[in-house]
Amino acid sequence: MSVLSSWIPVKGVSRTPTGASASRRPRPLRWTAVALTSTLVMTVAGCSSDEPTPLPATPAAGSPSVIPQQAPDHTGGASDGSALAQEITIGIDPLDGGFNPHLISQDSAFVQALADLVLPGMYVNDELNTDLVESVDFIDPPTPGVAQTVRYELNPAAQWSDGTPITGADFSYLRDSMVSTPGVIGAAGYGQISAIRTSGGGRTVDVDFRRRVADVSGLFDHLLPSHLLRDATDGFTRGLDESIPAAGGRYTVDQVDRQRGIVTLVRNDRFWGSDPARTETLVFREIRSVQQGVQMLRSGQVSYFDLTPAETTFDAFSLLPDTRVSVRQREAALELTMSVTSPILSTAALRREFAALIDRGVVARLATGRSTDLDIPGGVLGEEDPTAFASALARGTSPEDGDAGATGPAGESPSTSPAGPTGPTLEAAIRNRPLRIAADPSDRTATAAANTIVDLLARKEVAAEVVLAPFTEIAGDLLPSGEVDAVVGRRRSTLDPVAVADRFLCPGTVDPSDVTASTANRASDVSSMSSRSRKRPVIRTGNLSGICSRTLDGTLMSVLAGEETLDAVLPELRRVEEREMLTVPLLAETRIIVRGPGIVVPDTDIEEWSGHPERTTSLLSTAAGWTAVEEQ
């Protein structure tokens, strides 16, 4: 269901020991790249069209209540006659941020899995989620100016855990939040939506697009309870900081105890689908050390782990009997993104000079505190050559590639000005102030990486400093205004049309007239940035570098529309990335998965997960179907 918690096996490290393992020497630092194939899902077009009706801001008063269906009994015994436990405890990374799966700053393996278990979405593993939506069809647009219209027929029984129906108001709230909030995931698709209309008590949702989007399967994933967030101050950016207030999935969040590091989910009694959760309670417990995790597995307190590796994580868990340990790579990476509107890094030559000072191996080791299970990407666009970035850095600019560089609002080219041997140097550029690298303090790895880069620059006598701020402020104010020059953060490495368009489409402006009816008065979210950004409404939803080329925009829109394939335009995009030197890939996100005895994961889930690495879900997202056998 999630847009990006995809997993792919790391080459050469598919290891699943089932007992004590032999001693293992530290593995060398690996430089790998992942080539991914995008999948365009075209939905069969329908032929009906209804007269548009106004979109209600909230569920209509007097709407009939939805009576929850009786949940099938899944609490019986296991096939061998033993009793099934009603609680499963899963080990996770420390809880550092909030739980909004749409924000770049909160995009972690656990948050995406939590969203899959708690929040509703249109598709699950590329298949229509018929629990939520009965059909998704392309219908005739209502007017000639609309490029396409998609109709969603919602299941009449679909409801939030507080009994409020799931309606088109939730669609509008998510769309408006995605186009008006800096630092979000998947904004490119939502940005093409011009209107959302509902009928049938909010259960028939017609979505009009100003430009075609061929693959709509990633839209309206992880819907949020708009009736609880719409009127809250900074509801979208802050409303999920401490919990998820209502659920539309198989589980609901019962408790978040940050002091103890525990998130407790309980079966959603109002879930209307035919296949509710099999286990009553899921307990996610943060693991703060390898020793703690091993002891909890040994004692049976925790049966499954999904962790960021430490130096000895793989070896320590591999020693335990009846335990399966594997290393996988999530489709995300830690990156340094340089801003083309920076007063210091305003040219490609200056950005290249800065990038050349960064020892990525040192940054990766010091930011993570480990020297094993490290993978440094070859690039940010699926380059198969693990040395692609280093080669691009050494080659320098390529004038013969043509003009597809960055342009400013008035057509100027701040990032493509000549900067050869006689151009400005980094030493001259920092005379007025230090180079500033931003990071969100809730991301420990990003903060450590930013500090390491500053230390590396200091050794080269380049003045630099770290600026810590919330990611929404970084993307919405500090980068566009030029107050910071670069940002370190996690970005998705998925190669699909929306993810690539997010990186390169020109940053947009927050236009109060360009929001749908249900959130037209939601001033708190549209203007949730600082006062400086309200005066400067150009925000960076996903394009953190700020690069802007109308020619490139046209190419990307053709890909979104399905008129050109992503594979056909990737060479051009890689040339732009190389020539402009926008991003330094620092570290691919690696996960260690541990499954102990006593926990039962359906074979079909494992086969689907292992056999389709391109799918946008992790095995943890299937936990609603897991069971555990009680010890007798």
N, C-alpha and C positions, 0 to 999 in steps of 0.2 A: 504494500500500500504506500509506503513512503517513497518519496522522490529520490532519495539518495543513500540509504544505508545499504548499498550493494556490497557484495563480497566476491572476491576472486582469489583462487589459490595462489600463493606466492610460489613462483617456480623454484623447485628444488627443496622446498621445506614442507612438503605434505607428509607429516609424520604423525602417526597415531599409535603410540606405544600402549599396550594393554597391561604391562607389568613393569617391573624394575628395568630401567634402561641402563645401557653401558655408559661409561663416562664420556663426556662430550667436550671437546675443545671449543673455545670461543670461536664463533663463526666470524669470518671477515666481513667488513662493511661491504654491502652489496649495492650496486647502482643499477636499478631496474626501471623499466618503463612498461606501461600497460597500454595495449591497444584495445580499444573497446569498439564494438559495433553498435550503432544506434538502431533502435527498432521503432518504426513508425506504425502506429496502430490506427487504421482507418475504420471508422464506424459506418455501417451501412446507412445510407441516407433514407429518411422517411419521406412521406409525401403529403403530410397533413400540416395545416397551419391554422392557428387560432388567433382571434383578435386580441391584441395586447391589453392587459389590464394592469392598473397600478400595482407596484410592489409594496406590500404592507411592511411597515417598519418593525412591527412586532406581530406575533400570532394574533389573529383576530379575536376580539372578545366574544365569548360564547361559543368558541370552536368546540366541537365534540371532543371529549376526552378519549385518548387512546388506551384501550384496556390491554395491559400487558398479557402476552400469551404465557401459558404455563410452560416452564422450562422442562425439557425432557430430563429424566433422572439419569445422571451420569455419575452417581456416587456409589455405585455398586462395587463389587469386588473385582479383582484382577482375574485374568483367565485361569490362573492356577489356583484360585480360591482364596488367595491372601487379600487382606483389606487394602484399599487404596487410601493413601494419606490425603488429607484435605488441605495440605499446605506444602508448597515447594519454596525453598529458599535458594536464591540465585545471587552469586557474587558479582559485583560490578565495580567500576572505578569510583573514586570519591566524587561526591555531589558538589560540583563547583558553581553551576549556573542554574538557570531556570529550565522550564519544560516546554518551551514553544518550538515545535519542530520546523517552523518557517523562518526562524532567525539564524543567520550565519553564526552568530556568537554562541548559540545554544545547540548547534548541530553536532551532537555526539551519537555514538552507537546506542547508548542507553536511551536517550531522548527519542530517537527515531523508533526504537522498538516499543517504548512506552506509548508513543502516539499510535502505533499500529494496533496495540492492545486496547486502547481507550477511546480513540477518536475515529469517527467514521470517514470513509472515503469512497470514491466512485469505483475504484478498481483494486483488486487484490491479486498480486502476481500476474498482472497484465490481463486479468479476466474480470468481467463486470461483477461488481459486488451486489448481487441480487437481494441481499438482505436490506440494503439501503435504497437501491434504485432499480426499478422494474425494467427500464429501457433507456438507452441513450441513442438519439437519432439526429441526423442532419435533416432539417426541414427547410422549406422555402423561406427565404428572408422576407420580413414584412414590408420592406421598402427597398428601392434600387440601391441606396447608399450603403446597405449592409452587405458585407462580403460573404458572411455565412451565419447561420443560426443553428444552434444545437439545443435540442429539447431533452430535458431530464424529467422522467416520470418517477417521482419518489414513491417508495413503498408507503402506503397510508399508515402502517403501524410504526414507522420509524420515529423514534422519540429520544430525547435526552433523558438522562437518569433522573432528572427532577420532574419528569412527566411532560415537559414542553415539547411539542412536535418539532421535528427537523423540517425546515421549510426553506423557501427561496431567500428568506432574510439572512440565513446563515451563509448562503452563496454570496450575496451582495457584501456582507461584512468582510468575508475573506478577500474578495476581489479588491475592495476599496483599500483595505489594510495593506495588501501586497504592493499596490502601485503608489502608496503614499508613505511607506516606511522605508528608510534606508537600511541597507544590509540585510536583505531577505534572499530566500532561495526560490528561484523559478519565477521571477517577476516578469520575464519576457512574454510568457504566454498570457498572463493576466493583463498585461499592458495593451493587448489587442482587443480586449472586450470593451464595447461601447455602451451596452445596456443589458440589464437583467430584468426580465418581466415574468410575472407569475400569474397563475390562475388556479382554479380548483382548490381554493383555500391554502395556497402556497405550495401545493404538492406538485404542480406542473411548472417547471422552471425553463423558460426560454432565454438563452444566452446569445446575444448578438455580438458579432465581431466586426471591427472596422477593417481588419485584414485577416486573411485566411490563416488558420492554424490547423494543419493536417492531423496532427496527433494530439488529441485532447485528453488522453488518458492520464496525464499528469496534473490536470486541473482539478480543483476542488477536492484535493486529497487532504486528509486531516482537517475536516471542517471544525470550526470552533463554535462554542455556544454563544451566539451573538447577543442573546437576551441578557446574558450575565456580564459581557465584556463591553458592549457598545457604549454604555453611559459611564463606564469607569474611567477615571483619569489615567491616560496612557494604557488603556485596556489591552491593546494588542501587544505593546512592547513590555509591559510590566505585569499584566493580569495573570500570567502563568509563571511568575517567578517562584512562587511557593507551592503551587499545586495546579491541578487541572480541575476547575470547579464543577464541571458536569461531563458525563461520558455518553458516547453514542456507540460504544463498542462492547465487547464481551466482558470487560472489566471496568471498574470505576476506581479512582484513587481514594483510598480510605484514610491514609495518613502519610505525611511526610515529616520525618523526625531527623532534621539535619544534624542535631547534636550527636545522635547515635548513628547517623548515616544509614537510615532505613526508609524505604518507600514501600508502603503496603497497598496492594491492590486486592479488592474483593470482587467476587462474581457480581456482575450487573444484573440485579433482579428484574430490571425493566427491559432487558435485552429481548427483542421480539423475534430474533432469527431462529432458524430450526436447529442450529448447532451452537448452543451456549458453551461457556467455558467448562471444562471437565473437572478442574480443580477449584475449590472454593477460594483459596487465598494464594497469592503470589507475593513473596517477600523478597525485595531487592535490598541486599546489604552491601555497603561499600567495604572493599577490602583494602586496608591501608598498608599492608606489607605482605611479602611472599610468605613469610613464616606464619602469619595469621591465616592466610588462605589455605595453606597446606594443613594446618592443624584443624581448621573447620571442616575440611573435606575428610580428613582422617577420622574425625569424631562423628561424622554424619550430619553435622549442622548445616552444611551447604552441599548441594549435589551438582551444581552447574556453575561455571564461571565464564564470563565474557570480559576480558581484562586487557588493558594496555600492558605490554610486557615490561618487566624490570629485567635486570641483568641475568637473574637466575630463575626466572619464572618457569620456563620450559623444563629445565633440568629438575627443579624441585618437584613439580607436579608429576613428571614422568616416572619418578621413583615409586609412586604409590601404585599398588596392585589394582587391577580392574578399573583402570582409569584411562580414558582416551584424551589425548592432548593434540591439538592441531594449531598451526599458525596460518592465519588468513589476513588478507589485506583488504581493508575497507576502501571504497571508492571516494577517498578524501585525502587531502595532503595539506601539510603546513607550508604556506607560501609567504614570500615577501613581495608585496605589490607596490610598485612605485607610481606616484601620481604625476601625470603630465602637466598639471596646473601648479606644481610645486615651484616656488621661486628658486630653489636650489637644483632640482632635478628636471629642469624645463626642457632639456634636449636629450635625444637618444644617446649622444656621446657621453653626457654627464651620468646618465643612468647606467651606461655600460661601464664607466669608470668605477662607479660605486659598486656595482655587482661584482666586478673583478676583485674587489677587496674582501669578499666574503668567502671564507673557507667553509663550504657546506658540510663537509664531514665533521669538522669541529663543532659547528652549530648543532648538528643533529645529535652528536654524542652528549654535549653539555646540556642541551635543552631537555633531553630525555633521561639523562643520568645512566645511560647504558651503552654498551658497545656491541651487543648482540641483537639480532632481529631488527636491524636498521635497514631501511630501503630508501634510497635517495632517487627520486624520479629523474628520468632523462629529459623531461619537459612537462608542460602543462596541458598539452593537446594530444596525448596518447602517442608520443614519439616512441617508436620501437627501438631506436638506437639509444642505449643507456648513456652515451656520451654526447647526445644531441645538444644539450644546453651548453656544455663546456665548449663544443665545437662552434656553436653560434656566438658565444662570448668571444672566442678567439678570432672569428672571421671579421667582426665589426660590421659596419653598415654596408648595405649593398644597393647603391644608387640605381643599378640597372633593374631592380625589382619594380620600379614604377611608383606612382604616387597613390598610396592607399593609407597614408598615415593619419595621424590625429589632426583634427581641426577644432578650433574653438567656436563659440556661438556666432561670431561674425565672419567665420571662414578663415581666420588666421591659422597658422600651423605652428603651435608652440613647441611641438615635439619633433619637428622635422627640419628645424633650421640648421644650416651648415655648422658643423662642429668638428672640423678636422684638426690637424695639428695646430692651427692658429686659433681655434675656438677656445671658449672658456674652459677652465679646468675646475675640478672639484675643490681644490685648494682655494681658488679665487672665489668660488660660489659661496663658500661658508664664511667669508670674512665678516658679514653682518650678523649672522647668528649660526648656531650649530645646526647640523642636519638632525631632523626630528623623526623618530620612528615610533609609531603608535602601536599599542596593543591593548586588548581588553584584559583587565586584571583578573577576571573570572577564568581565563584560560591560562593555566600555569605553564604549559609548554610554550605557548606563544610568547608569554612574558619573559620566560627564560631565554628563548631564542632571540628576542629583541635586545635583551641585556648583553647576550653573548656577542651579537653583531656590533653593538656599541663598543664593547671591549676590544674586538678585533680592529675596529676603526681607530681606536685610541692608540694602538700599537703602530699604526701607520700615520699617526699625528693628524688624524682627521677628527675634528670636534663633532661629537654627536651626543644625543640624549634620547632617553625613552620617555614617551608621553603615555600615561595610562588613563584610559577613558572608556566608557561604555561603547560597544561597537556601533550602536545606532548613532551616537554622537560623532564617532570617527568618520563614518560613511556619510552622515547627513550634514556635517558642518566642518570638521577639521580638515578633511581631505579636499572638499570643493573650495574652501576658502584659502587653501595654501598654508594653513597654520601648522600642518604636519606634512612631511614629504613622502612617507611610505608607511605601510601598515603590515604587521605580521599577524596572520590568522589562518584558520583552517578553511579550505575551500574544497568544494566537491570536484572530483576529477572525472566525473561521468562525461562520456562523449555522446550527447544527444542534442538535437537542435535547440531545445530550450536552454540547457546548461551552457552551451557555447554562445548562444545569443546573449545570455546574461552577462558574459564576460566582455562583449564587444559592442553591443548596441549603445548608441549615444545616450548619456544620462538624460533623464527627463526632468520636467518641472512638476511641482504639485499644483494642479489646476483645480480649485474648488468646484468648478462647474463640471469637472470630469469625474464625478462620483455618482454612484447609483442612489436611488431615492432613500434607501434604508439608512444610509450613513451620511447624508448630505450635511447634517448638522453636527457631525462628530469632530468638532474642532480640536478636541484634546489630542486625538491621535494624529490628525494631519499636521498639527503644529506641536508635536511632542518634543521636537528638537529645541535647541537653545534659541534665544532671541536672535542671535546672529544669523542662524540658518533660516529663520522666518523671513529675514530681509533678502536672503539669497536662496530662492526656492528650488534651485537645481540640486537634486539629491542623487546619490549613487546607490540604487537598489541592489544591483549585482555587479555592475561595472565599476570596480574600485579604482582602476587606474584613471578613469575619466577620458580615455581615448574616444574620439568622435570622428567618424568618417561617413558622410552620407552615402558614398559609393559602397562602403562596406555594409552599411545598414541595409541597402537594397539587396545585397547578396544574402545577408542573414534572413531577411524577410522572405526571400524566395525559398530558402531552406525550410523555414517554419511553415510555409504554405505547401510544401511538398513538391514544389516545381523544380528544385535542384536537390541532389542528395548531399548529405553532410560530407561523405567521403570525397565528393568532387571538389568541394571548396576548402577542405582541410589544408591542402598545400598552400593556398593563398593566406589562410589565417595563420599558419605557422611562419610564413615569411613576414607577416605583419608583426607577430610576436617577436621574431628574431631581430627585425630591423629596428623596432621601437624599443626593445629591451624593457618590457613592462613588468615581467614577473621573474622572480628567482625561486624555483622549486626547492624546498628545503628538506622535506621529510614526508614520505608516504605513511599513511596511518596503518599500523599493524595491530592485529588483535590476536590474543591467545585464547582459545576455546578449550575448556576442560569439562568433560562429562564423567561424573563418577558413577558408582554402582547405585542402584535403587531408583534412578530416574528413568522414565520410559518416554522416549521421543518417537512418535510414529515413523515407521520406515519411509512412508510416502513423503513426509516432510523432509527427511534427510536426503532422500533421492532427488526431490525437486530442488532443494537448496544446493546440493553438490553438482547436479547435472545442468543447472542453469545459472552460472556465475554472473550473467549479465542482469539478472533480475534485481529489482530494487528493494530487496528485503533481506534481513538477516534471519538466522534460525531462531533467535530469541523472539522474533515477532510471532512465531507460531506457538508460543508457550501456552496459549489457551487450550491447546490440544494435548499438552503433556500431562503425565500422571507420575506419581511416586508411590512405591509400595512400602507400607509401614513395616518396620522391623518387628518380628514376632518374639 
